[in-house]
Amino acid sequence: MGEDKGQVGAQVDDGQKSPDELRREIEETRRDLGDTAAALAQKTDVKSRAQEKVTAVKQTVSEKTAGSTATEVKTKARENPVMVAALAGFAGGLIVGRITSR
């Protein structure tokens, strides 16, 4: 009678994979499936995604606010050069006064 082809370590016909090859493929598929599940879980985590969006919007608003404030100050300074000169003189005098009083 012939050999039992179902035994581990038995010869396999061409075109068939060995048990070790099948085990490796199964492990690789499990890892891929785990990575896919983790990626899907991250995408469906509404709370985290909402927090990321809020953080991004806050940063954008801060950048725009700082930029518009600087623009407003420049515009006001150009419109009122006398006021800017007076404030600069006052600030300079205050600094010099503090330095010399020590």
Backbone as CSV, one residue per row, in Angstrom:
resi,resn,N_x,N_y,N_z,CA_x,CA_y,CA_z,C_x,C_y,C_z
1,MET,0.826,-1.180,0.000,0.000,0.000,0.000,0.867,1.238,0.000
2,GLY,0.260,2.394,-0.365,1.014,3.628,-0.537,1.198,4.395,0.753
3,GLU,1.979,5.456,0.652,2.224,6.323,1.813,0.996,7.168,2.096
4,ASP,0.847,7.559,3.362,-0.234,8.466,3.745,0.207,9.886,3.404
5,LYS,-0.423,10.518,2.428,-0.024,11.844,1.970,-0.378,12.930,2.990
6,GLY,-1.194,12.636,3.981,-1.602,13.625,4.968,-0.608,13.797,6.095
7,GLN,0.433,12.981,6.135,1.400,13.082,7.210,2.279,14.307,7.026
8,VAL,2.715,14.875,8.163,3.622,16.013,8.143,4.962,15.539,7.616
9,GLY,5.551,16.307,6.728,6.844,15.952,6.179,6.730,15.039,4.975
10,ALA,5.529,14.676,4.569,5.354,13.812,3.406,5.633,14.602,2.141
11,GLN,6.034,13.958,1.107,6.288,14.581,-0.179,4.973,15.129,-0.729
12,VAL,5.053,16.288,-1.409,3.857,16.869,-2.009,4.055,16.930,-3.511
13,ASP,2.956,16.886,-4.224,3.020,16.968,-5.680,3.367,18.389,-6.100
14,ASP,3.891,18.517,-7.301,4.175,19.853,-7.837,2.879,20.654,-7.889
15,GLY,2.973,21.942,-7.583,1.793,22.801,-7.602,1.123,22.910,-6.249
16,GLN,1.423,22.028,-5.325,0.848,22.113,-3.987,1.886,22.709,-3.047
17,LYS,1.394,23.403,-2.049,2.288,24.039,-1.080,2.507,23.114,0.100
18,SER,3.690,23.225,0.676,3.997,22.408,1.841,3.275,22.972,3.066
19,PRO,3.131,22.186,4.089,2.478,22.675,5.307,3.195,23.903,5.895
20,ASP,4.523,23.937,5.829,5.260,25.094,6.342,4.940,26.355,5.537
21,GLU,4.852,26.216,4.222,4.502,27.364,3.381,3.100,27.860,3.705
22,LEU,2.183,26.929,3.883,0.815,27.312,4.234,0.773,28.024,5.580
23,ARG,1.534,27.527,6.553,1.576,28.178,7.870,2.114,29.602,7.759
24,ARG,3.169,29.766,6.959,3.736,31.110,6.778,2.717,32.046,6.131
25,GLU,2.013,31.554,5.120,1.001,32.376,4.461,-0.123,32.740,5.421
26,ILE,-0.528,31.789,6.255,-1.590,32.057,7.230,-1.137,33.128,8.217
27,GLU,0.093,33.034,8.705,0.611,34.037,9.646,0.684,35.412,8.985
28,GLU,1.137,35.448,7.742,1.222,36.720,7.024,-0.172,37.318,6.830
29,THR,-1.126,36.486,6.484,-2.502,36.948,6.308,-3.062,37.473,7.627
30,ARG,-2.759,36.796,8.720,-3.219,37.260,10.039,-2.634,38.632,10.368
31,ARG,-1.337,38.818,10.089,-0.718,40.128,10.353,-1.370,41.216,9.506
32,ASP,-1.571,40.907,8.219,-2.209,41.884,7.329,-3.620,42.225,7.802
33,LEU,-4.342,41.211,8.214,-5.702,41.422,8.701,-5.695,42.262,9.979
34,GLY,-4.727,42.012,10.847,-4.603,42.809,12.068,-4.300,44.265,11.759
35,ASP,-3.405,44.500,10.799,-3.088,45.882,10.400,-4.314,46.571,9.814
36,THR,-5.047,45.851,8.983,-6.254,46.420,8.375,-7.296,46.748,9.441
37,ALA,-7.474,45.852,10.388,-8.445,46.090,11.464,-8.041,47.306,12.297
38,ALA,-6.749,47.446,12.567,-6.278,48.604,13.339,-6.514,49.896,12.571
39,ALA,-6.250,49.883,11.276,-6.475,51.079,10.459,-7.950,51.449,10.421
40,LEU,-8.815,50.453,10.288,-10.260,50.721,10.287,-10.724,51.244,11.642
41,ALA,-10.185,50.697,12.703,-10.561,51.156,14.042,-10.162,52.613,14.237
42,GLN,-8.996,52.975,13.723,-8.548,54.369,13.845,-9.462,55.294,13.053
43,LYS,-9.864,54.872,11.862,-10.743,55.708,11.043,-12.125,55.853,11.650
44,THR,-12.579,54.853,12.367,-13.918,54.919,12.941,-13.925,55.496,14.349
45,ASP,-12.767,55.871,14.868,-12.694,56.487,16.195,-13.080,57.961,16.054
46,VAL,-14.373,58.209,16.138,-14.921,59.535,15.883,-14.369,60.565,16.872
47,LYS,-14.244,60.188,18.122,-13.772,61.123,19.141,-12.365,61.622,18.826
48,SER,-11.460,60.717,18.463,-10.088,61.119,18.137,-10.043,61.984,16.891
49,ARG,-10.801,61.576,15.885,-10.804,62.350,14.640,-11.388,63.742,14.869
50,ALA,-12.413,63.846,15.693,-12.997,65.151,15.996,-11.997,66.017,16.756
51,GLN,-11.277,65.421,17.703,-10.272,66.165,18.468,-9.158,66.664,17.552
52,GLU,-8.724,65.828,16.617,-7.691,66.241,15.660,-8.178,67.426,14.832
53,LYS,-9.426,67.374,14.405,-10.005,68.452,13.599,-10.093,69.738,14.416
54,VAL,-10.520,69.640,15.668,-10.616,70.820,16.534,-9.243,71.450,16.715
55,THR,-8.231,70.631,16.943,-6.871,71.133,17.113,-6.398,71.852,15.848
56,ALA,-6.671,71.267,14.698,-6.262,71.882,13.432,-6.967,73.217,13.216
57,VAL,-8.256,73.277,13.523,-9.013,74.520,13.349,-8.508,75.593,14.312
58,LYS,-8.226,75.209,15.564,-7.696,76.170,16.537,-6.377,76.764,16.054
59,GLN,-5.516,75.905,15.517,-4.222,76.371,15.035,-4.403,77.332,13.864
60,THR,-5.298,77.001,12.960,-5.554,77.863,11.807,-6.094,79.216,12.257
61,VAL,-7.028,79.209,13.196,-7.604,80.460,13.698,-6.536,81.301,14.386
62,SER,-5.680,80.661,15.187,-4.614,81.394,15.872,-3.671,82.057,14.878
63,GLU,-3.310,81.320,13.837,-2.409,81.873,12.833,-3.053,83.055,12.118
64,LYS,-4.320,82.920,11.763,-5.013,84.002,11.065,-5.196,85.207,11.972
65,THR,-5.510,84.970,13.244,-5.705,86.071,14.186,-4.402,86.830,14.384
66,ALA,-3.321,86.128,14.578,-2.019,86.786,14.770,-1.643,87.579,13.531
67,GLY,-1.895,87.013,12.373,-1.568,87.704,11.126,-2.414,88.945,10.930
68,SER,-3.714,88.863,11.242,-4.584,90.015,11.059,-4.290,91.091,12.098
69,THR,-3.905,90.709,13.302,-3.552,91.688,14.335,-2.309,92.468,13.917
70,ALA,-1.314,91.773,13.405,-0.099,92.439,12.952,-0.411,93.395,11.810
71,THR,-1.273,92.984,10.913,-1.662,93.840,9.787,-2.392,95.078,10.286
72,GLU,-3.276,94.902,11.265,-4.008,96.045,11.821,-3.058,97.039,12.484
73,VAL,-2.087,96.541,13.226,-1.122,97.417,13.894,-0.323,98.203,12.857
74,LYS,0.106,97.542,11.810,0.857,98.231,10.752,0.008,99.312,10.096
75,THR,-1.239,98.989,9.823,-2.140,99.956,9.188,-2.360,101.162,10.091
76,LYS,-2.619,100.914,11.380,-2.824,102.019,12.331,-1.573,102.878,12.435
77,ALA,-0.401,102.241,12.438,0.848,102.991,12.542,1.043,103.881,11.319
78,ARG,0.685,103.388,10.156,0.823,104.203,8.943,-0.177,105.352,8.931
79,GLU,-1.360,105.118,9.497,-2.392,106.163,9.525,-2.080,107.245,10.560
80,ASN,-1.402,106.902,11.650,-1.138,107.840,12.746,0.350,107.861,13.095
81,PRO,1.197,108.414,12.242,2.640,108.402,12.531,3.014,109.237,13.756
82,VAL,2.263,110.297,14.041,2.566,111.134,15.203,2.326,110.354,16.487
83,MET,1.234,109.604,16.530,0.912,108.809,17.707,1.986,107.729,17.928
84,VAL,2.432,107.108,16.863,3.459,106.076,16.964,4.757,106.680,17.487
85,ALA,5.107,107.860,16.990,6.330,108.523,17.449,6.219,108.875,18.931
86,ALA,5.054,109.357,19.360,4.855,109.711,20.762,4.969,108.458,21.653
87,LEU,4.353,107.370,21.242,4.432,106.128,22.018,5.860,105.591,22.068
88,ALA,6.565,105.688,20.956,7.944,105.217,20.925,8.811,106.065,21.845
89,GLY,8.591,107.365,21.838,9.344,108.253,22.721,9.056,107.960,24.183
90,PHE,7.787,107.750,24.503,7.408,107.443,25.873,8.056,106.128,26.320
91,ALA,7.961,105.088,25.475,8.540,103.794,25.823,10.048,103.906,25.974
92,GLY,10.681,104.634,25.083,12.134,104.817,25.173,12.519,105.537,26.452
93,GLY,11.778,106.603,26.792,12.055,107.345,28.021,11.856,106.479,29.254
94,LEU,10.829,105.662,29.240,10.555,104.765,30.356,11.713,103.768,30.542
95,ILE,12.188,103.221,29.454,13.291,102.252,29.521,14.569,102.929,30.014
96,VAL,14.867,104.109,29.463,16.075,104.827,29.885,15.968,105.203,31.356
97,GLY,14.811,105.643,31.800,14.597,106.002,33.202,14.819,104.812,34.123
98,ARG,14.337,103.668,33.743,14.513,102.461,34.560,15.977,102.056,34.638
99,ILE,16.662,102.155,33.519,18.073,101.749,33.484,18.932,102.693,34.335
100,THR,18.695,103.993,34.215,19.539,104.957,34.946,19.185,105.014,36.419
101,SER,17.995,104.608,36.825,17.634,104.672,38.242,18.239,103.520,39.052
102,ARG,18.786,102.545,38.441,19.365,101.408,39.140,20.724,101.657,39.559
